Amino acid sequence: MSGIWVLAEHADGELARVSFELLGEAVRLSRKLDTSVAALVLADGGESLTEALARHGADTVYLIEDPRLRHYDPDIAVASIARLCRLRDPVLVMFAATSTGSDLAVRLAVSEDWPLVPCCVNFLVRDGELELVRSFAQRGVHGVFTGSRPGPTLSTIMPDTIGVERPDPARRATVERFAAAVPERSAIDVCGFIAGDPRTLELSEAEIVVAAGRGIGARDNIRLVQEFADAIGASIACTRPVVDLGWLPRSRQVGQTGTSVKPRLYVACGISGATQHTVGMRDAGTIVAINSDRGAPIFGIADLGIVGDVTRILPALTKRCRIPWNE
Ligand SMILES: Cc1cc2nc3c(=O)[nH]c(=O)nc-3n(C[C@H](O)[C@H](O)[C@H](O)COP(=O)(O)OP(=O)(O)OC[C@H]3O[C@@H](n4cnc5c(N)ncnc54)[C@H](O)[C@@H]3O)c2cc1C
């Protein structure tokens, strides 16, 4: 029983940032446990991903390749990972707490009866034993868990909570290839993948949010916010006054009496930063605030602040940020 594994998530030939975050954490932990780090790739041709995984800390890359893994197929993924785990016996397998990672971790835990600690906030080593920490009650209480053998302990970690370590261009990994384990009978037939439309996505699911506050000045200026949101593939949200003024529907309201969001990026446009609003968005990965008042409270929680007129800044940002697939 040795080795810490990270499930490397990827799409369109690119690794998700969170895979690098998890590798960094796995490397730190592997030093304390005196063990190695492996990245697990399920793909229809994942060779191009191996170098980056090595640079970010993987000693070994387990490549499970099959044309049926072009899109996430839970049955094949679970059977393949379970088989490899039984073969190599890792101590810990880390998944991102994304829809794919969480889905896979839960399915594995149930099908193999392996321990799962979701949304871990820390990994400790005490007397050579691995301890996983997760928080409850809005971070008021911490629980410490140890995995019960047999089988690896599974864990999920929220994206954008760790940060990415600087890659080492000289690092190399051993690549081991495995055929996918295809269950004889499958309840699921994956036919394709339809990307979510940020315009109709539930706010709580959105990875990027652009939010309008009263400071945008007029109903017509919602268009500027929407154009910027479209340019960066974001969902649009707002504060309560914007709902009360009838500029956007209540389903778009973030805050105490609205939706709580935790996107990777939250752009607050003309929002003062009242507590009733910030309780619903302060856990966002990166917060960018645009406000004409440099003393606005929102700057107190923003990672990046832009002081100026939002109706002038938004069109300029839209022009600079327009990304090819939205053209
Ligand atoms: C019980 C209760 C529940 C509530 N629940 C919620 C909730 O769920 N969600 C919520 O959002 N609010 C909620 N509120 C309201 C909350 O208290 C604030 O009033 C609200 O969040 C403020 O919205 P705002 O930032 O859009 O507007 P304002 O506070 O009016 O701020 C507008 C900001 O825009 C800036 N600005 C003005 N012109 C420009 C410009 N041209 N360019 C750039 N910046 C500009 C100003 O400097 C200012 O900081 C609740 C209130 C109560 C009492």
The ligand as an SDF file (V2000), in Angstrom:
LIG
                    3D

 53 58  0  0  0  0  0  0  0  0999 V2000
  -32.9890   41.5260    5.2320 C   0  0  0  0  0  0  0  0  0  0  0  0
  -32.1800   41.9580    4.0250 C   0  0  0  0  0  0  0  0  0  0  0  0
  -31.8040   41.0230    3.0980 C   0  0  0  0  0  0  0  0  0  0  0  0
  -31.0350   41.4000    1.9840 C   0  0  0  0  0  0  0  0  0  0  0  0
  -30.6590   40.4680    1.0740 N   0  0  0  0  0  0  0  0  0  0  0  0
  -29.8810   40.8270    0.0490 C   0  0  0  0  0  0  0  0  0  0  0  0
  -29.4110   39.8610   -0.8770 C   0  0  0  0  0  0  0  0  0  0  0  0
  -29.7110   38.6640   -0.8200 O   0  0  0  0  0  0  0  0  0  0  0  0
  -28.6020   40.2860   -1.8770 N   0  0  0  0  0  0  0  0  0  0  0  0
  -28.2360   41.6000   -2.0270 C   0  0  0  0  0  0  0  0  0  0  0  0
  -27.4800   41.9020   -2.9630 O   0  0  0  0  0  0  0  0  0  0  0  0
  -28.6960   42.5080   -1.1760 N   0  0  0  0  0  0  0  0  0  0  0  0
  -29.5030   42.1840   -0.1580 C   0  0  0  0  0  0  0  0  0  0  0  0
  -29.9550   43.1380    0.6980 N   0  0  0  0  0  0  0  0  0  0  0  0
  -29.6630   44.5440    0.3730 C   0  0  0  0  0  0  0  0  0  0  0  0
  -28.2790   44.9540    0.8390 C   0  0  0  0  0  0  0  0  0  0  0  0
  -28.3410   45.3920    2.1620 O   0  0  0  0  0  0  0  0  0  0  0  0
  -27.7260   46.1360   -0.0260 C   0  0  0  0  0  0  0  0  0  0  0  0
  -28.6430   47.1910    0.0170 O   0  0  0  0  0  0  0  0  0  0  0  0
  -27.4890   45.7550   -1.4710 C   0  0  0  0  0  0  0  0  0  0  0  0
  -26.6850   44.5980   -1.5600 O   0  0  0  0  0  0  0  0  0  0  0  0
  -26.7910   46.8960   -2.1960 C   0  0  0  0  0  0  0  0  0  0  0  0
  -26.8030   46.6520   -3.5470 O   0  0  0  0  0  0  0  0  0  0  0  0
  -25.8240   47.4130   -4.5300 P   0  0  0  0  0  0  0  0  0  0  0  0
  -24.4210   47.1740   -4.1100 O   0  0  0  0  0  0  0  0  0  0  0  0
  -26.2100   47.0180   -5.9030 O   0  0  0  0  0  0  0  0  0  0  0  0
  -26.2380   48.9220   -4.3740 O   0  0  0  0  0  0  0  0  0  0  0  0
  -25.5700   50.1150   -3.5890 P   0  0  0  0  0  0  0  0  0  0  0  0
  -25.3240   49.7820   -2.1820 O   0  0  0  0  0  0  0  0  0  0  0  0
  -26.4300   51.3040   -3.8800 O   0  0  0  0  0  0  0  0  0  0  0  0
  -24.1490   50.3080   -4.2550 O   0  0  0  0  0  0  0  0  0  0  0  0
  -23.9350   50.7700   -5.5690 C   0  0  0  0  0  0  0  0  0  0  0  0
  -22.4430   50.8840   -5.7560 C   0  0  0  0  0  0  0  0  0  0  0  0
  -22.1780   51.2630   -7.0850 O   0  0  0  0  0  0  0  0  0  0  0  0
  -21.1390   52.2140   -7.1070 C   0  0  0  0  0  0  0  0  0  0  0  0
  -21.2940   53.0150   -8.3230 N   0  0  0  0  0  0  0  0  0  0  0  0
  -22.1970   53.9890   -8.5840 C   0  0  0  0  0  0  0  0  0  0  0  0
  -22.0510   54.4490   -9.8410 N   0  0  0  0  0  0  0  0  0  0  0  0
  -21.0310   53.7240  -10.3850 C   0  0  0  0  0  0  0  0  0  0  0  0
  -20.3990   53.7510  -11.6520 C   0  0  0  0  0  0  0  0  0  0  0  0
  -20.8050   54.5360  -12.6530 N   0  0  0  0  0  0  0  0  0  0  0  0
  -19.3720   52.9090  -11.8540 N   0  0  0  0  0  0  0  0  0  0  0  0
  -18.9240   52.0610  -10.8650 C   0  0  0  0  0  0  0  0  0  0  0  0
  -19.5030   52.0270   -9.6550 N   0  0  0  0  0  0  0  0  0  0  0  0
  -20.5400   52.8290   -9.4200 C   0  0  0  0  0  0  0  0  0  0  0  0
  -21.2790   53.0030   -5.8490 C   0  0  0  0  0  0  0  0  0  0  0  0
  -20.0390   53.5590   -5.4520 O   0  0  0  0  0  0  0  0  0  0  0  0
  -21.7670   51.9300   -4.8770 C   0  0  0  0  0  0  0  0  0  0  0  0
  -20.6910   51.3520   -4.1840 O   0  0  0  0  0  0  0  0  0  0  0  0
  -30.6910   42.7720    1.8000 C   0  0  0  0  0  0  0  0  0  0  0  0
  -31.0890   43.6980    2.7610 C   0  0  0  0  0  0  0  0  0  0  0  0
  -31.8220   43.3100    3.8540 C   0  0  0  0  0  0  0  0  0  0  0  0
  -32.2230   44.3440    4.8600 C   0  0  0  0  0  0  0  0  0  0  0  0
  1  2  1  0
  2  3  1  0
  2 52  2  0
  3  4  2  0
  4  5  1  0
  4 50  1  0
  5  6  2  0
  6  7  1  0
  6 13  1  0
  7  8  2  0
  7  9  1  0
  9 10  1  0
 10 11  2  0
 10 12  1  0
 12 13  2  0
 13 14  1  0
 14 15  1  0
 14 50  1  0
 15 16  1  0
 16 17  1  0
 16 18  1  0
 18 19  1  0
 18 20  1  0
 20 21  1  0
 20 22  1  0
 22 23  1  0
 23 24  1  0
 24 25  2  0
 24 26  1  0
 24 27  1  0
 27 28  1  0
 28 29  2  0
 28 30  1  0
 28 31  1  0
 31 32  1  0
 32 33  1  0
 33 34  1  0
 33 48  1  0
 34 35  1  0
 35 36  1  0
 35 46  1  0
 36 37  1  0
 36 45  1  0
 37 38  2  0
 38 39  1  0
 39 40  1  0
 39 45  2  0
 40 41  1  0
 40 42  2  0
 42 43  1  0
 43 44  2  0
 44 45  1  0
 46 47  1  0
 46 48  1  0
 48 49  1  0
 50 51  2  0
 51 52  1  0
 52 53  1  0
M  END
$$$$
